[in-house]
Every structure is written in structure tokens, then in C-alpha cells.
Amino acid sequence: MIDVQRLEALRLLNVYPRRGLVIRRGEGVFLEDDRGERYLDMMSNYGVSILGHNHPAVTAALSEQLRTLPSLHGGFTCDVRAEAASALAARCGGGLTKVFFANSGAEANEAALKFAVLATGRKKFVAFRNGFHGKTLGALSATDGAAYRAPFEPLLWDFVFIEYGNPFGLAAIDDQTAGVIIEPIQGESGVRVPPPLFLAEVGKACSAAGAVLIVDEIQTGIGRTGRFLASSDEIPAFDIVTLGKGLAGGIPAGAVLMSEKIARAIPRKIHTSTFGGNPLAAAGILAVLSVVSEEMLSHVERLGRIFLERLRNIDADAILEVRGKGMMIGVEVGADGDEILRRLQKERVLAIPAGPGVVRFLPPYIIDENHLEIALSAFRAALSERGLRPTASIPVNGPCAAS
Ligand SMILES: Cc1ncc(COP(=O)(O)O)c(C=O)c1O
């Protein structure tokens, strides 16, 4: 039998932190390895598999579209693409009337940044310390963290980084600013929730300066926090929202939703994509939107609250803080986070890092209270094993934050 781990090491560029697992299939909230061992998936492929694995509605819609027409350039009219754009805009609300489809989160942010330049004629951007928006050049320019940026500097345009959650820094948003890009909750750098009304303040500062507000909902969107968009309580009228990850049920997809005013500033041909809005992804989007009902969002909100409370009640010295909203939860541990993740994996529960000292849970929305119990008892076991190394300081955006 071929040793696939050896083959992978030989032929695939070694850029991902390795989990040492060969996963063969997924069903519901479980992933199964090559020895038939089942793992409770509490990370849904970095937030992609929001409906778990092999969801019947998604699988049926994708299979049908695969048989009918998986790919069609944007120059041709396509029913599923038009319907997906329309359903997505309706679901997001907030004055977002036009959609540009991309193929990933970073690509969506690339497009959003270019659209802000086109809408304002300016090239200065304000972004946030410890923010993460992707690793392609434009998105990387908006991403903080020397670990990712240093070899590539100078990066694009003029990006000013200000403190996340601190309204005093918003004075940096001025009449030279094309746009401000912000995550409603900072995901990769440790699941950091801003103080109430911070997003609203950012929105007001943008309006006053004539700058475009780009809300990066790539990790928080499509219901992850129990609201379809995590920011919609604070931003009544959006300029731009970017989406990705779970948008198309596991098929690569990204989306930039924008107001009519922004859309009017984008000329034909200036930004297109061969694969963007392909019918297969569009069918995935329609299927996801039909399953992520208001009832499902209430379930995400309720179970997330229970999970947060139960994690906060764990009596362990290693836990410094439990943060998050809905099914986006980070546990800051005063110990080696990677070691805790390894122990969790040994207990057959999969989570991911959010910086070296934070264990992040991004479970599929279909988990139930029994699954939570399994995850909690594995987490308690991982913490209670001896030999955890304490961490003195926790650098954010360290190498293991990579998704
Ligand atoms: C908030 C946010 N923006 C952008 C991205 C980049 O998305 P992708 O990896 O699909 O390019 C991520 C990925 O983790 C993210 O969390």
C-alpha cells in the first residue's frame, strides 16, 4: 500500500503545520481516518464545513449541478449564479444590493480593496493590529503580523494599523482614506471580540471621512456567531462585506457584497475571475442558504452560549480566558496550545490554534449537546494530563496561526 504521508512530504510544498492524520471521509460532525478511527470535528476545516460533512441537501445540489453544468464564464447568463447572488443579497440586507463572486476569502478581500480605491480615488487604508485578511499580496497588506509580512515588505499602498477595540485610534481615518477593513471578531489572532459599539464607531468614522467600510465576515459570516452577519446589529447600512469559507458548502468560493453606490464606481472588465461565480459554487451557495435557517442560527447562538459557559466553568489553572460568540470560541491557555491540540486529537476531538496560546473551536452548526459533552470531557482530559509547558508571552499571528 502507498504511504500517502511520505508521498505528500515528497511532493507537496511543506507550508501547512502537519496533524499527522490521514483523513479518508467525513459524515455529519465526524471525520474518519485511514484506520477507521472517528474524530469529532470541532473545527469544520477552519470554519468551512459549517453544515458538517456530506450534508444531504448540499451533496444533492452539488451532484445535480455537477451533472448539469459545473462551469460557465461570467460573460454568459446562468440561472443558479443569478439566483445565488439574489438570495445572498436578500439574506445579508443592510443595503448590499450587488455581488461579485471570487474563489476564496483572500480573493474577495483583494477585490474589496480595489473596489474601495475605485470608489474613492484614494489609496490609503486603515486596518487593525492583529487583523487577518488573507495571504495574497493585497490581503496580506491589510494583514498584521511580521511572521507573514516581513519577507515581502514593502507591501501595497499605504496601510496604517490601529488598535482593535480602541475608539481613540479612529482619528487615523481621514479624508485621504480609501477604506477601512475590519473583522467583526478577530479570528486568526485569538478570537478577540471588540467592545460593544466599536464597529458602529468605525462605521461612523468612515461615513464622516468618505471612506469605504469593508467588513471582513469571511470567518464570522453565514451564521457562525448566531447572526447571519456578525456585524449587522451595529452596521445598519454597509458599503462592502466579504464572505468566504462556508459560503458554498465546501466548494471554494468568496463573495464581495456591496452597496449600489460602490457598484456604480466599478467599470466593466476591471476586475473579473474565470472561476468566480461558477455554477457549481453557486449551487453550493443556494443549498447552504436554504439550510442555514433562522432556526439554525438560534441553535448556533444557544449552543454557543452553553459551550462558552461550560468552558468558563472548567476549573483549570491553564485556562486564562474563554472568548467568543456563537460557534466561534477561543480558549486562551497559559500553556503550550499546540500540545493541548495534540492531546485533544489523541482524545479524538479536532480543534485548531488561533495563535500559539489559544485553542479555537469552530464546530459545524449541526453539533448537539451530546457532542459538546464529548468535546468538553476531552478538553478537560487534555488539560489535566501532566507536563504542560507554561507560556510566558503569547505572540499573536505566530507561525501556528496559519490557516
Ligand atoms: C477573517 C478572514 N479573512 C480572510 C481570510 C482568508 O481566507 P482564505 O484562506 O480563503 O483566503 C481568512 C482565513 O482564515 C479569515 O479568517
PDBQT file of the ligand as one rigid body, heavy atoms in Angstrom, charges set to zero:
ROOT
HETATM    1  C1  LIG A 501     -11.204  36.967   8.541  1.00  0.00    +0.000 C 
HETATM    2  C2  LIG A 501     -10.524  36.259   7.415  1.00  0.00    +0.000 A 
HETATM    3  N1  LIG A 501     -10.311  36.908   6.268  1.00  0.00    +0.000 NA
HETATM    4  C3  LIG A 501      -9.708  36.320   5.220  1.00  0.00    +0.000 A 
HETATM    5  C4  LIG A 501      -9.272  35.009   5.293  1.00  0.00    +0.000 A 
HETATM    6  C5  LIG A 501      -8.589  34.376   4.117  1.00  0.00    +0.000 C 
HETATM    7  O1  LIG A 501      -9.405  33.422   3.526  1.00  0.00    +0.000 OA
HETATM    8  P1  LIG A 501      -8.772  32.323   2.538  1.00  0.00    +0.000 P 
HETATM    9  O2  LIG A 501      -7.903  31.439   3.363  1.00  0.00    +0.000 OA
HETATM   10  O3  LIG A 501      -9.971  31.627   1.962  1.00  0.00    +0.000 OA
HETATM   11  O4  LIG A 501      -8.008  33.065   1.505  1.00  0.00    +0.000 OA
HETATM   12  C6  LIG A 501      -9.473  34.293   6.480  1.00  0.00    +0.000 A 
HETATM   13  C7  LIG A 501      -8.989  32.908   6.604  1.00  0.00    +0.000 C 
HETATM   14  O5  LIG A 501      -8.824  32.355   7.650  1.00  0.00    +0.000 OA
HETATM   15  C8  LIG A 501     -10.102  34.930   7.568  1.00  0.00    +0.000 A 
HETATM   16  O6  LIG A 501     -10.318  34.300   8.729  1.00  0.00    +0.000 OA
ENDROOT
TORSDOF 0
